[in-house]
Amino acid sequence: MSGRGRVNWGFLFFFLPVALWLLLLIVLPHAELLRLSFTSTRPGGFTLGNYMAFFSEPIYWLTFVRTAFYSILVTFLVMAIALPVAFYITKVARVRAGGFLMVLVLVPFWVSELIRVYGWIILLRESGVINRLFTSIGLFSQPIELLYNDITMILGLVYTSMLFMMVPVVGVMDALDDALIEAAYDLGASKTAIWRTIIIPHCMPGMASGGIIVFMLVLGSYLTPNLMGGKNSLWFTEQIYNQIILYFNWNQGAAFGFLLLLLSSMIIWLALKITGQNLREVVK
């Protein structure tokens, strides 16, 4: 048999499970949700009403604007924290110490997001650790409610998404030649100039890939905004949950889900255009 007609059984052995997994668990469910999003709950078949409801009801698009704004804010906060931490791990700390610090970053993510969020709730609630500490030293005259506001919600989102920025930033930061930083410092460049002209441009692909992951995860988060933001969290995923679970309106919920995907993709595309990054290079 010629090489062109020979069956590559090794390739098929590894490709078929992946193809079936993508088809059965991703493609077909999303195709069905896409069909439902264009289907009316009343007899009549095709409709755009499920999508038009998003723009006709201010509560829906205002909730999305709020969700997108806070997701962008969390992404920048995570980036601002991850950059100096990654620099210290890769360039300042010794090899063993850097490895130990990286393990400390990874350890919290060995447990589920739900457990990590409940940990913050135990710390911040009225009868929690922080209130007890501050009342015991006289900083608070009585316990105050630290939970269920936008600040603690952002704190929880930053905490739960930090790893997804740290890993790509540490990867690109580790590849930066130390000689470039030393040469710039010897030539009289300030620390701010070194960060602006050498470190940040070199780390931009990792920051962009980490930013995309963090933004999409935060935008699609449900547990953290709901548990730490309380009833007033007004997160767009809660609108999707309400339509599907509470109102049994799968058509409207599916439309909201695809609008979330479309609008978030547009935000990412715009961010890549503004920063001059290429998506193909970022996802490598």
C-alpha positions as CSV (number, residue, x, y, z in Angstrom):
1,M,0.0,0.0,0.0
2,S,1.4,3.5,-0.9
3,G,2.1,6.0,1.8
4,R,-0.7,8.2,0.6
5,G,-3.4,5.5,1.0
6,R,-2.1,4.2,4.4
7,V,-4.4,4.8,7.4
8,N,-2.7,6.6,10.2
9,W,-4.2,4.7,13.1
10,G,-2.2,6.5,15.7
11,F,-3.6,9.8,14.6
12,L,-7.2,8.5,14.5
13,F,-6.7,7.0,18.0
14,F,-6.0,10.4,19.5
15,F,-8.1,12.5,17.1
16,L,-11.4,10.7,17.3
17,P,-11.9,11.1,21.1
18,V,-11.1,14.8,20.9
19,A,-13.4,15.3,17.9
20,L,-16.2,13.5,19.5
21,W,-15.7,15.4,22.7
22,L,-15.8,18.7,20.8
23,L,-18.8,17.7,18.7
24,L,-21.0,16.1,21.5
25,L,-20.2,18.5,24.4
26,I,-19.5,21.8,22.7
27,V,-20.7,22.0,19.1
28,L,-24.1,20.3,19.3
29,P,-25.2,21.9,22.6
30,H,-24.3,25.4,21.4
31,A,-26.0,24.7,18.0
32,E,-29.2,23.8,19.9
33,L,-28.9,26.9,22.1
34,L,-28.4,29.0,19.0
35,R,-31.6,27.5,17.5
36,L,-33.5,28.1,20.7
37,S,-32.4,31.8,20.7
38,F,-34.1,32.4,17.4
39,T,-37.2,30.4,18.4
40,S,-40.3,32.0,19.8
41,T,-42.0,30.6,22.9
42,R,-45.3,31.0,21.1
43,P,-46.2,29.2,17.9
44,G,-44.6,31.0,15.0
45,G,-41.1,29.7,14.6
46,F,-38.3,32.1,13.8
47,T,-38.0,35.4,15.7
48,L,-35.6,38.1,16.7
49,G,-37.6,39.0,19.7
50,N,-35.4,37.3,22.1
51,Y,-32.5,39.4,21.0
52,M,-34.5,42.6,20.7
53,A,-35.6,42.2,24.4
54,F,-32.0,42.9,25.4
55,F,-32.1,46.3,23.8
56,S,-35.7,47.2,24.6
57,E,-35.4,46.6,28.4
58,P,-32.9,49.0,30.0
59,I,-32.3,46.6,33.0
60,Y,-30.7,44.0,30.6
61,W,-28.3,46.2,28.7
62,L,-27.4,48.3,31.7
63,T,-26.6,45.2,33.7
64,F,-24.3,44.1,30.8
65,V,-22.6,47.5,30.7
66,R,-22.0,47.3,34.5
67,T,-20.7,43.7,34.2
68,A,-18.4,44.6,31.3
69,F,-17.1,47.7,33.2
70,Y,-16.3,45.7,36.3
71,S,-14.8,42.9,34.3
72,I,-12.4,45.3,32.6
73,L,-11.6,46.9,36.0
74,V,-10.8,43.5,37.5
75,T,-8.7,42.6,34.6
76,F,-6.5,45.7,35.0
77,L,-6.3,45.2,38.8
78,V,-5.2,41.6,38.3
79,M,-2.6,42.8,35.7
80,A,-1.3,45.5,38.0
81,I,-0.8,42.9,40.8
82,A,0.5,40.1,38.7
83,L,3.3,42.1,37.0
84,P,5.4,43.1,40.1
85,V,4.7,39.7,41.7
86,A,5.9,37.9,38.5
87,F,8.9,40.1,38.3
88,Y,9.9,39.3,41.9
89,I,9.4,35.6,41.4
90,T,11.4,35.4,38.1
91,K,14.0,38.2,38.5
92,V,14.5,38.9,42.2
93,A,13.9,35.8,44.2
94,R,16.3,32.9,44.1
95,V,15.4,29.8,42.1
96,R,14.1,27.8,45.1
97,A,12.4,30.7,46.6
98,G,10.8,31.6,43.3
99,G,9.5,28.0,42.9
100,F,8.1,28.1,46.5
101,L,6.3,31.4,45.8
102,M,4.8,30.0,42.6
103,V,3.5,27.0,44.6
104,L,1.9,29.5,47.1
105,V,0.2,31.1,44.2
106,L,-1.1,27.8,42.9
107,V,-2.2,26.2,46.2
108,P,-5.4,28.1,46.7
109,F,-6.6,27.0,43.2
110,W,-6.3,23.3,44.2
111,V,-9.8,23.7,45.9
112,S,-13.0,24.8,44.2
113,E,-14.0,28.4,43.6
114,L,-17.0,27.8,46.0
115,I,-14.7,26.9,48.9
116,R,-12.4,29.9,48.2
117,V,-15.3,32.3,48.1
118,Y,-16.8,30.9,51.4
119,G,-13.3,31.4,52.9
120,W,-13.6,35.2,52.2
121,I,-17.2,35.2,53.5
122,I,-15.9,33.7,56.8
123,L,-13.3,36.5,57.0
124,L,-15.6,39.4,56.1
125,R,-19.0,38.6,57.6
126,E,-20.2,40.5,60.7
127,S,-19.2,37.7,63.0
128,G,-16.1,36.9,61.0
129,V,-12.4,37.0,61.7
130,I,-11.7,40.6,60.6
131,N,-14.7,42.1,62.5
132,R,-13.6,40.3,65.7
133,L,-10.0,41.5,65.3
134,F,-10.9,45.1,64.7
135,T,-13.5,45.3,67.5
136,S,-11.1,43.6,69.9
137,I,-8.4,46.3,69.3
138,G,-11.0,49.1,69.4
139,L,-10.9,50.0,65.7
140,F,-14.6,49.2,65.3
141,S,-17.0,50.1,68.1
142,Q,-19.3,47.3,66.8
143,P,-19.2,44.8,63.9
144,I,-20.0,46.2,60.5
145,E,-21.1,44.5,57.3
146,L,-18.1,44.2,55.0
147,L,-19.8,41.8,52.6
148,Y,-22.4,42.4,49.9
149,N,-21.0,45.5,48.2
150,D,-19.1,46.2,45.0
151,I,-15.7,46.5,46.7
152,T,-15.8,43.0,48.2
153,M,-17.2,41.6,45.0
154,I,-14.2,43.0,43.1
155,L,-11.9,41.7,45.8
156,G,-13.3,38.2,45.3
157,L,-13.1,38.4,41.5
158,V,-9.5,39.5,41.7
159,Y,-8.6,36.7,44.0
160,T,-10.4,33.9,42.1
161,S,-8.8,35.0,38.7
162,M,-5.3,35.9,39.7
163,L,-3.7,32.6,38.7
164,F,-4.9,32.9,35.1
165,M,-2.9,36.1,34.8
166,M,0.1,35.0,36.8
167,V,0.9,31.9,34.7
168,P,1.3,33.6,31.2
169,V,3.0,36.7,32.7
170,V,5.5,34.5,34.6
171,G,6.2,32.6,31.4
172,V,7.0,35.6,29.3
173,M,8.8,37.4,32.2
174,D,11.1,34.4,32.7
175,A,12.2,34.6,29.0
176,L,13.3,38.3,29.4
177,D,17.1,38.6,29.3
178,D,18.4,40.0,32.6
179,A,21.2,41.7,30.7
180,L,18.7,44.1,29.0
181,I,17.5,45.3,32.4
182,E,21.1,45.6,33.8
183,A,22.3,47.5,30.8
184,A,19.5,50.0,30.9
185,Y,20.1,50.5,34.7
186,D,23.8,51.0,34.1
187,L,23.1,53.6,31.4
188,G,21.1,55.6,33.9
189,A,17.6,54.6,33.0
190,S,15.1,55.0,35.8
191,K,13.0,52.1,37.1
192,T,9.9,53.6,35.6
193,A,11.6,53.9,32.2
194,I,12.8,50.3,32.4
195,W,9.3,49.1,33.1
196,R,7.8,51.3,30.4
197,T,10.3,50.6,27.6
198,I,11.6,47.0,28.3
199,I,9.6,44.9,30.8
200,I,6.0,45.8,29.8
201,P,6.6,45.7,26.0
202,H,8.3,42.3,26.4
203,C,5.5,41.0,28.6
204,M,2.7,42.3,26.4
205,P,1.8,39.0,24.7
206,G,1.5,37.3,28.1
207,M,-0.5,40.2,29.5
208,A,-2.8,40.1,26.5
209,S,-3.4,36.3,26.7
210,G,-3.9,36.5,30.5
211,G,-6.1,39.5,30.1
212,I,-8.4,37.7,27.6
213,I,-8.7,34.7,29.9
214,V,-9.3,36.8,33.1
215,F,-11.8,39.1,31.3
216,M,-13.8,36.2,29.9
217,L,-13.8,34.3,33.2
218,V,-14.9,37.3,35.2
219,L,-17.5,38.3,32.7
220,G,-19.0,34.8,32.8
221,S,-18.6,34.4,36.6
222,Y,-21.7,33.6,38.6
223,L,-20.7,32.3,42.0
224,T,-18.4,35.1,43.2
225,P,-20.7,38.1,42.2
226,N,-23.7,36.3,43.6
227,L,-22.2,35.2,46.9
228,M,-20.0,38.3,47.7
229,G,-22.0,41.0,45.9
230,G,-25.4,39.9,47.3
231,K,-28.8,40.8,45.9
232,N,-27.5,44.0,44.4
233,S,-24.6,42.4,42.4
234,L,-26.6,42.9,39.1
235,W,-24.2,40.5,37.2
236,F,-25.3,39.6,33.6
237,T,-24.9,35.9,34.2
238,E,-27.6,36.2,36.9
239,Q,-30.0,37.4,34.2
240,I,-29.2,34.3,32.1
241,Y,-29.7,32.1,35.2
242,N,-33.0,33.8,36.0
243,Q,-34.3,33.3,32.5
244,I,-33.4,29.7,32.3
245,I,-33.8,28.4,35.8
246,L,-36.4,30.7,37.4
247,Y,-38.6,31.6,34.4
248,F,-38.0,28.4,32.3
249,N,-37.5,30.7,29.3
250,W,-34.7,28.8,27.6
251,N,-35.1,30.9,24.4
252,Q,-34.5,34.2,26.1
253,G,-31.7,32.8,28.2
254,A,-30.0,31.3,25.1
255,A,-30.2,34.7,23.4
256,F,-28.6,36.4,26.3
257,G,-25.9,33.8,26.4
258,F,-25.0,34.4,22.8
259,L,-25.2,38.2,23.2
260,L,-22.7,37.9,26.1
261,L,-20.4,35.9,23.8
262,L,-20.7,38.3,20.9
263,L,-20.4,41.5,22.9
264,S,-17.4,40.2,25.0
265,S,-15.7,39.1,21.7
266,M,-16.1,42.6,20.4
267,I,-14.6,44.1,23.5
268,I,-11.6,41.8,23.2
269,W,-11.2,42.6,19.5
270,L,-11.3,46.3,20.3
271,A,-8.7,45.9,23.1
272,L,-6.4,44.0,20.8
273,K,-6.7,46.7,18.1
274,I,-6.0,49.4,20.6
275,T,-2.9,47.6,22.0
276,G,-1.7,46.5,18.6
277,Q,-1.6,42.9,19.5
278,N,-2.2,40.0,17.1
279,L,-4.7,37.4,18.3
280,R,-2.7,34.6,16.6
281,E,0.5,35.6,18.5
282,V,-1.3,36.1,21.8
283,V,-2.9,32.6,21.8
284,K,0.4,30.8,21.0
